[in-house]
Amino acid sequence: MMAGGYDGLHDMTAIIFGTTLSQKQKKIEVVNTEFTRKIKSDLIKAKEEASNRGLLKAFNWCADLALCVKDVPLPDEPSLPHLRDELGSEVDDYDRAKGLFNLKDYFRAAYYSEHLKHPLGLFLHLYARYCAYEQKINNDRMDSITLLPKNVPGPHLFEIAHRLGPAYHRVTKKENFPSKTKGVIGLGDYQYKTKHTKHVKNVTGTSTASAKRKLRNRIEDEINDENVTLDKDLADQELTHLEDDIDGIDIDDGDECLKLRLDSSSCVGEKDELKEDDLVCGYDSYLMYLYGVVLQQLGHRKQALEVLCWAIHLRPLNWAAWAQLADLIAKRSTLEQLDLPEVWQRRLFLCQVFVELNLDADALAECEQLAAEGLEGSAFLKTQRALAYRNLRELDMAIAEFESIERSDPFRVESIDVYSNLLYVKERRVQLANLAAKMVQVAKYSVETCCVVGNYLSLRGEHEKAVGYFQRALKLNPKFVSAYTLMGYEYMEMKSTIQAIQCYRNALKINRRDYSAWFGLGQTYEVLRLLNYSLFYFKQAQRLHPYDSRMITALGEAFEKKEMFLEAKKCYVKAHSVGDVEGTALLKLAKLYQRLAETDRAADAFERYLKETEGEESDEVEERGRANMYLAEFLLSRNSFDRAEEYAKKCIGCAETQEAGKSLLKEITHKRNLAEANPALTLREEPRATLVGNRARSSDDDPPTLPPPPLRLPPSP
């Protein structure tokens, strides 16, 4: 009998999960309010609109929320227009094209919908062309024989922009947008190239813009170049220049070489002549959403922000526009300037954006509020909560959220790679193995499954096999950032720094807000002893994740290696204050004080470190032994014999400081006897080498010239 197949999956459901879906689902109390009724009514319309246009992710998101309010009664069902009444004579051609689109036969779908004039049919045609060329580009990337020009947008992007750009300009000018919406950023001309336009050089650039362009090119040398240079570090003055000016650069903007002037009148024969059918496109939210996607891929992120805001104002039910807008928001200042309609979609949108901007407390509060108002069972909200807990380094709570999602939706693939990352960090080998086995049965050739299996193999120490699975994930989806970052970590484990740097660079090409890629570059250049590069990348990672103690501690180590001790102290103190998840910031601060001969502060830091790690199962037994040794020596120098003896006895419990601790106990006994024999005698400690190095000395420890030191009494037997 053949194993696997549908029967195998059905049996696996009963064996692994034990019960059916209906038994697994917990009874949730129905919240019948005006809010939930509004959501249900809007979702009925939104699902229909997304389905008609082939926006599968938006449809799936709406369907997930619809389950939360399925039992909410509606006084009147919303009326949905019939396609035959809406499209008229074009409905049969639309049905044919839509069927081919559902089968992912995008070129044929675009061919059959080419002559459709209705905005719905036009969207299907343009979106089919977009998907067809994107699919072709991905297939060509997987073909090692095909040589593609790198970082060059496809012709379909320019054609779509040429078709929709003039309509947007005319409509927004007529409606006085965006001046009527306060705070929308990204004003300016839309610049891209079509067969109807010519290259026009930008002659309005100032010296400041030129300096920023040069600075951006300097940074891009380390991100976009294929040839990795490892023999020369940044100069100190260059590093200072980068640190001073990096905040003034929008690192999310695209390449300047793509910005070619397009006037709204250049695509039509006469300035004031525009067909009525084309003008209607400017009022269609979904066409404007597609225009925003194209602008983003052409590198015009600020202009895409404005277009997507216009699309949302036209039709707030268009969740695809909300999701695309969330990907474009890279700074908190950008979010504060956006003026979006006050609808319930805005709150869910903010949940997602808050997580991306590390406003995790706000994200958790909003998710809890929405759950209390009737969206408790939403997998989307549970995922956002899990991601927020992950950012806060509450890994156990994040894993609990993913386990809750797994119980309610055991075959869910979305975000399962993040779940596997958490299991990897917590070293839950058995749980990760079970997850990998299940995902291979459910979706063997999905990018998320490849990452799950790669994490499991990495935890087993099979790094080469793990790299193979991450490479398979990138063949399935070349824009999957997590696979690049994870593969970079594996190359670092294999001591292949060149390949690791290239993986991190590829990740940053796709998502410049991937803090783990910046952090990985910092670690790689730290290994290569290129300290200025390492410091620069650590600063970028810390700016993206300002409250992650790992980023702050790594930045402090980079400052310390550069002998910038004041900045290093600030980093260690901040890492400890925000919650040191690794428990090393206080220890590193104490060692830095010890290195700088600040004995009192070093002793205080070591004492705090020992108190905070007391009773914990810590692997740093040697570090605790060295800390006890330092405190014993410090207290001995201050004639605090009882406390010095207490810490010296603790040194005996550590193998590394055991002999030194015994020797120190004898010295403490000798000096106590000497002090008791002559209380008025001032004791001076001779410098001596120990396992932790010479005792940090202050100016008071200098040996006197007169009188000569007294003879030492023989030690007691």
ABEGO torsion letter per residue (X at the ends): XBBEEAAAAAAAAAAAAGBBAAAABBBBBBBBBAAAAAAAAAAAAAAAAAAAAGBAAAAAAAAAAAAAAAABBBABBBBBBBAAAAAEAAAAAAAAAAAAAAAGBAAAAAAAAAABABAAAAAAAAAAAAAAAAAAAAAAAABAABBBBBGBBBAAAAAAAAAAAAAAAAAAAAAGOAAABBGBBGBEBBBBBBAABBBBBBAABBAAAAAAAAAAAAAAAAAABABBBAABBBBAAAAAAAAAAAAABBAABBBAAABBBBBAAAABABAABBBAAAAAAAABAAAAAAAAAAAAAAGBAAAAAAAAAAAAAABAABAAAAAAAAAABABAAAAAABBBBBBAAAAAAAAAAAAAAGBAAAAAAAAAAAAAAGAAABAAAAAAAAAAAAAAGBAAAAAAAAAAAAAABAABABGAAAAAAAAAAAGBAAAAAAAAAAAAAABAABAAAAAAAAAAAAAAGBAAAAAAAAAAAAAABAABAAAAAAAAAAAAAAGBAAAAAAAAAAAAAABAABAAAAAAAAAAAAAAGBAAAAAAAAAAAAAABAABAAAAAAAAAAAAAAGBAAAAAAAAAAAAAAGBAAGAAAAAAAAAAAAAGBAAAAAAAAAAAAAAABGBBBABAAAAAAAAAAAAAAAAAAGBAAAAAAAAAAAAABAAAAAAAAAAAAAAAAAAAAAAABAABBBBBBBBBBAAEBBBBBAAABBBAOBBBBBBBBBBX
